[in-house]
Amino acid sequence: MDFTHIDIKLEQGNVKIKLKPDLAPNHSQRIVELANEGFYNGVVFHRVIPDFMAQTGDPTGTGTGSSEKPNLKQEFSSEKHVRGTVSMARSSDPDSGNSQFFICYKDCTSLDGNYTVWGEVVEGMELVDNLKKGRDSSGMVENPDKMIEVTAINE
């Protein structure tokens, strides 16, 4: 895989995520494929929970959608879920990662070893901090912020 980063253009600026294909080669490749296809363009951060995480990647904006590609088998690792970690969202089935992912706001040790870490925010975490938050414990956001454009880059 030649791509090293994903760039997410938000209204407020850009968030740069370093891919971790050494930890999750299939998930990293999937994110690059979807970015190159324009899948993520216009997709919202539908679930944002303060002091926990911001989730996106669902084209329906409901938390129940995904791409038409097959789900991925988990690629769990010993990588810790710390501030800026980017992991694949999934259902209760560990092998159900597809297109949705989340960015951790702080250390989330309960997620360690249970979700596939595929990236790390290296620029623009303050923009993630400023995303509109959900109003209740579900984290569902009214009038959510969106990813204007997501591109895979090689540096």
C-alpha atoms as a printed R data frame, in Angstrom:
    type eleno elety resid chain resno       x      y      z
1   ATOM     1    CA   MET     A     1   0.000  0.000  0.000
2   ATOM     2    CA   ASP     A     2   1.530  3.276 -1.133
3   ATOM     3    CA   PHE     A     3  -0.696  5.594  0.861
4   ATOM     4    CA   THR     A     4   0.502  6.754  4.281
5   ATOM     5    CA   HIS     A     5  -2.220  9.155  5.443
6   ATOM     6    CA   ILE     A     6  -5.885 10.058  5.153
7   ATOM     7    CA   ASP     A     7  -6.831 13.731  4.979
8   ATOM     8    CA   ILE     A     8 -10.310 14.722  6.174
9   ATOM     9    CA   LYS     A     9 -11.424 18.165  5.055
10  ATOM    10    CA   LEU     A    10 -13.854 19.738  7.530
11  ATOM    11    CA   GLU     A    11 -15.451 23.183  7.385
12  ATOM    12    CA   GLN     A    12 -12.975 24.364 10.035
13  ATOM    13    CA   GLY     A    13  -9.829 22.833  8.444
14  ATOM    14    CA   ASN     A    14  -8.140 19.512  7.817
15  ATOM    15    CA   VAL     A    15  -7.554 16.474 10.012
16  ATOM    16    CA   LYS     A    16  -4.607 14.298  9.041
17  ATOM    17    CA   ILE     A    17  -4.618 10.631 10.050
18  ATOM    18    CA   LYS     A    18  -1.515  8.474  9.782
19  ATOM    19    CA   LEU     A    19  -2.416  4.967  8.601
20  ATOM    20    CA   LYS     A    20  -1.114  1.955 10.526
21  ATOM    21    CA   PRO     A    21  -0.983 -0.841  7.936
22  ATOM    22    CA   ASP     A    22   1.508 -2.695 10.153
23  ATOM    23    CA   LEU     A    23  -1.308 -3.166 12.697
24  ATOM    24    CA   ALA     A    24  -4.313 -3.483 10.401
25  ATOM    25    CA   PRO     A    25  -3.391 -3.945  6.731
26  ATOM    26    CA   ASN     A    26  -6.894 -4.880  5.551
27  ATOM    27    CA   HIS     A    27  -8.635 -2.082  7.444
28  ATOM    28    CA   SER     A    28  -6.074  0.501  6.296
29  ATOM    29    CA   GLN     A    29  -6.538 -0.650  2.711
30  ATOM    30    CA   ARG     A    30 -10.347 -0.464  3.043
31  ATOM    31    CA   ILE     A    31 -10.194  3.134  4.316
32  ATOM    32    CA   VAL     A    32  -7.935  4.103  1.394
33  ATOM    33    CA   GLU     A    33 -10.240  2.351 -1.114
34  ATOM    34    CA   LEU     A    34 -13.328  4.105  0.239
35  ATOM    35    CA   ALA     A    35 -11.550  7.474  0.313
36  ATOM    36    CA   ASN     A    36 -10.361  7.033 -3.287
37  ATOM    37    CA   GLU     A    37 -13.923  6.150 -4.361
38  ATOM    38    CA   GLY     A    38 -15.295  9.330 -2.732
39  ATOM    39    CA   PHE     A    39 -17.427  7.222 -0.370
40  ATOM    40    CA   TYR     A    40 -16.736  9.419  2.684
41  ATOM    41    CA   ASN     A    41 -17.322 12.786  0.978
42  ATOM    42    CA   GLY     A    42 -20.276 14.488  2.672
43  ATOM    43    CA   VAL     A    43 -20.634 11.827  5.385
44  ATOM    44    CA   VAL     A    44 -21.437 13.202  8.858
45  ATOM    45    CA   PHE     A    45 -20.051 12.573 12.345
46  ATOM    46    CA   HIS     A    46 -23.351 11.041 13.451
47  ATOM    47    CA   ARG     A    47 -22.323  9.971 16.968
48  ATOM    48    CA   VAL     A    48 -20.134 12.205 19.112
49  ATOM    49    CA   ILE     A    49 -19.799 11.554 22.838
50  ATOM    50    CA   PRO     A    50 -17.815 14.109 24.884
51  ATOM    51    CA   ASP     A    51 -14.740 12.652 26.623
52  ATOM    52    CA   PHE     A    52 -15.124  9.426 24.613
53  ATOM    53    CA   MET     A    53 -15.163  9.484 20.813
54  ATOM    54    CA   ALA     A    54 -16.465 10.883 17.499
55  ATOM    55    CA   GLN     A    55 -17.893  8.347 15.029
56  ATOM    56    CA   THR     A    56 -18.432  8.659 11.272
57  ATOM    57    CA   GLY     A    57 -18.402  6.582  8.106
58  ATOM    58    CA   ASP     A    58 -22.109  5.764  7.812
59  ATOM    59    CA   PRO     A    59 -23.575  7.116  4.554
60  ATOM    60    CA   THR     A    60 -27.079  7.092  6.089
61  ATOM    61    CA   GLY     A    61 -26.010  9.166  9.111
62  ATOM    62    CA   THR     A    62 -27.952  6.847 11.430
63  ATOM    63    CA   GLY     A    63 -25.214  4.536 12.695
64  ATOM    64    CA   THR     A    64 -26.694  1.532 10.895
65  ATOM    65    CA   GLY     A    65 -25.252  1.960  7.397
66  ATOM    66    CA   SER     A    66 -22.048  0.867  5.700
67  ATOM    67    CA   SER     A    67 -20.437  0.480  2.293
68  ATOM    68    CA   GLU     A    68 -21.483 -2.254 -0.107
69  ATOM    69    CA   LYS     A    69 -18.118 -3.967  0.397
70  ATOM    70    CA   PRO     A    70 -17.962 -7.129  2.529
71  ATOM    71    CA   ASN     A    71 -17.299 -6.784  6.246
72  ATOM    72    CA   LEU     A    72 -13.708 -7.242  7.402
73  ATOM    73    CA   LYS     A    73 -12.303 -9.786  9.818
74  ATOM    74    CA   GLN     A    74 -10.996 -8.112 12.967
75  ATOM    75    CA   GLU     A    75  -7.309 -7.188 13.179
76  ATOM    76    CA   PHE     A    76  -7.046 -6.621 16.917
77  ATOM    77    CA   SER     A    77  -3.640 -5.661 18.279
78  ATOM    78    CA   SER     A    78  -2.012 -4.608 21.518
79  ATOM    79    CA   GLU     A    79  -2.153 -0.955 20.369
80  ATOM    80    CA   LYS     A    80  -3.737  1.225 23.050
81  ATOM    81    CA   HIS     A    81  -6.790  3.416 22.483
82  ATOM    82    CA   VAL     A    82  -5.446  6.824 23.490
83  ATOM    83    CA   ARG     A    83  -6.330 10.383 22.494
84  ATOM    84    CA   GLY     A    84  -6.250 10.569 18.698
85  ATOM    85    CA   THR     A    85  -6.466  6.820 18.070
86  ATOM    86    CA   VAL     A    86  -8.612  5.919 15.063
87  ATOM    87    CA   SER     A    87 -10.397  2.552 15.191
88  ATOM    88    CA   MET     A    88 -12.993  0.722 13.151
89  ATOM    89    CA   ALA     A    89 -16.510  0.735 14.531
90  ATOM    90    CA   ARG     A    90 -18.416 -2.553 14.492
91  ATOM    91    CA   SER     A    91 -21.456 -4.357 15.844
92  ATOM    92    CA   SER     A    92 -21.208 -6.981 18.583
93  ATOM    93    CA   ASP     A    93 -19.678 -9.275 15.933
94  ATOM    94    CA   PRO     A    94 -15.891 -8.662 15.994
95  ATOM    95    CA   ASP     A    95 -15.760 -9.359 12.243
96  ATOM    96    CA   SER     A    96 -18.297 -6.687 11.253
97  ATOM    97    CA   GLY     A    97 -16.051 -3.674 10.572
98  ATOM    98    CA   ASN     A    98 -16.893 -2.104  7.218
99  ATOM    99    CA   SER     A    99 -16.795  1.676  6.711
100 ATOM   100    CA   GLN     A   100 -17.582  3.286 10.065
101 ATOM   101    CA   PHE     A   101 -14.757  4.454 12.297
102 ATOM   102    CA   PHE     A   102 -14.209  6.543 15.398
103 ATOM   103    CA   ILE     A   103 -11.597  8.896 16.821
104 ATOM   104    CA   CYS     A   104 -10.884  8.732 20.563
105 ATOM   105    CA   TYR     A   105 -11.032 11.960 22.575
106 ATOM   106    CA   LYS     A   106  -9.072 10.493 25.479
107 ATOM   107    CA   ASP     A   107  -7.628  7.193 26.681
108 ATOM   108    CA   CYS     A   108 -10.265  4.475 26.307
109 ATOM   109    CA   THR     A   109  -8.655  1.394 27.830
110 ATOM   110    CA   SER     A   110 -11.945 -0.554 27.751
111 ATOM   111    CA   LEU     A   111 -11.620 -0.659 23.947
112 ATOM   112    CA   ASP     A   112  -8.079 -2.077 23.935
113 ATOM   113    CA   GLY     A   113  -7.873 -5.430 22.178
114 ATOM   114    CA   ASN     A   114 -11.563 -5.275 21.189
115 ATOM   115    CA   TYR     A   115 -11.511 -2.882 18.222
116 ATOM   116    CA   THR     A   116  -9.205 -2.666 15.205
117 ATOM   117    CA   VAL     A   117  -6.845  0.313 15.430
118 ATOM   118    CA   TRP     A   118  -5.944  1.480 11.915
119 ATOM   119    CA   GLY     A   119  -4.763  5.057 12.392
120 ATOM   120    CA   GLU     A   120  -3.719  7.994 14.524
121 ATOM   121    CA   VAL     A   121  -4.572 11.690 14.229
122 ATOM   122    CA   VAL     A   122  -1.289 13.536 13.640
123 ATOM   123    CA   GLU     A   123  -2.729 16.978 12.769
124 ATOM   124    CA   GLY     A   124  -6.036 18.691 13.499
125 ATOM   125    CA   MET     A   125  -7.114 16.963 16.707
126 ATOM   126    CA   GLU     A   126  -8.361 20.336 17.937
127 ATOM   127    CA   LEU     A   127 -10.837 20.274 15.028
128 ATOM   128    CA   VAL     A   128 -12.106 16.870 16.156
129 ATOM   129    CA   ASP     A   129 -12.454 18.347 19.671
130 ATOM   130    CA   ASN     A   130 -14.708 21.062 18.229
131 ATOM   131    CA   LEU     A   131 -17.168 18.753 16.433
132 ATOM   132    CA   LYS     A   132 -20.807 19.164 17.498
133 ATOM   133    CA   LYS     A   133 -21.565 16.771 20.353
134 ATOM   134    CA   GLY     A   134 -24.554 14.535 20.895
135 ATOM   135    CA   ARG     A   135 -27.249 15.715 23.297
136 ATOM   136    CA   ASP     A   136 -27.663 12.518 25.305
137 ATOM   137    CA   SER     A   137 -25.870  9.285 26.168
138 ATOM   138    CA   SER     A   138 -26.492  7.856 22.661
139 ATOM   139    CA   GLY     A   139 -24.230 10.548 21.252
140 ATOM   140    CA   MET     A   140 -26.488 11.077 18.221
141 ATOM   141    CA   VAL     A   141 -25.910 14.591 16.872
142 ATOM   142    CA   GLU     A   142 -28.516 17.041 15.581
143 ATOM   143    CA   ASN     A   143 -27.294 18.869 12.471
144 ATOM   144    CA   PRO     A   144 -23.891 17.101 12.623
145 ATOM   145    CA   ASP     A   145 -20.583 18.227 11.171
146 ATOM   146    CA   LYS     A   146 -19.577 16.445  7.984
147 ATOM   147    CA   MET     A   147 -16.466 15.330  6.178
148 ATOM   148    CA   ILE     A   148 -16.458 17.546  3.099
149 ATOM   149    CA   GLU     A   149 -13.778 15.519  1.336
150 ATOM   150    CA   VAL     A   150 -11.609 12.578  2.359
151 ATOM   151    CA   THR     A   151  -8.478 11.787  0.398
152 ATOM   152    CA   ALA     A   152  -5.692  9.242  0.671
153 ATOM   153    CA   ILE     A   153  -2.228 10.808  0.445
154 ATOM   154    CA   ASN     A   154   1.295  9.470  0.135
155 ATOM   155    CA   GLU     A   155   4.055 11.327  1.961
